[in-house]
């Protein structure tokens, strides 16, 4: 996977991650950006405001991912290591 990420960066004219830590950070930022994109689309389609993001599964135990998600989405991030989630309206 690190080689694929580096190749994708190069093909887009970006410098590839220089260290394993840089690679991990690029993965986490990519995930958080995808969460934001999906969140914005959900809000647009449902015409409602979503106040918080629930992170479930293994990612919920990754504090940097949860913080990046909160920062990039501009919302509170609620981690839960439960495999299932229940949304209430």
N, C-alpha and C positions, 0 to 999 in steps of 0.2 A: 504494500500500500504506500509506503513512503516514496518509492520510485514513481508510482503513478501520480502522486501528488506533485512531485518535483517536475515530472514531464508536463503535467497540466499547467503548472506555473510558467514553465518555459514557453509553452505554446501560446500562452496569453501575454507574453512579454514581461512577466514578473520574475523576480529573483526567487529561486526555490528556497524552501526552508534550509537553513545552514546546520541546524542541530536537531537531535531527536526532540528536544523541548519545543523548538520552533514548529516542528511537524505536528506535535500534539496540539499546540496552540492553534494552528491553522485548522485542524479538525474541529476543535471546540468552537472556534469562531464561526466556522461554516455551519455547524449544527444550530448555533444560536441564531444566525442570520436566517436559516431556513424556518426556524420556529417563528421568527418575526414575520416573514413573508406569509406563512400560512395563517398566522393570527390576523394580520391585516386583511387578508382575503376573506377569512371567516367573518370579520366585523363588517366588511363591505357587503357580503352576500346576505348576512342575517340582519343588517342594519341595527346592530346592537354593539354596545361597548363591553369588551371583556376586560375585567379588572385584574385578573391574576392568571398566571400560567402554572398548571400542575404538571410537574415532571415526575414520571413514573418509571419503574424498572431500575436497571443498573445505573442509568444516567443521573438518577436522583441522589446517588451517593457521591457524585463528582461535584464537589463544591465549586471549583472554577467554572464548570459548565453551568451550574445553577446561577452563579453570579453574572456570568456573561449574558445568559438568557434574560435575567432581570434587567441588566443594564441596556441591552440592545432592544428589548421589547418595551422598556419604560414601565414595567409592571412588576409587582411582587411575584416571586417564584416560590411555589409550594412543593418541595420535594417529598416524595413518598416512595418507599421501596416496595410497595404493593404492586403486584403484576396487573391488577385490574383497577379501573377507575370508575367512579359514578359521578355524573354531572347532574346537578340539580338546577332548576330554573326558579 
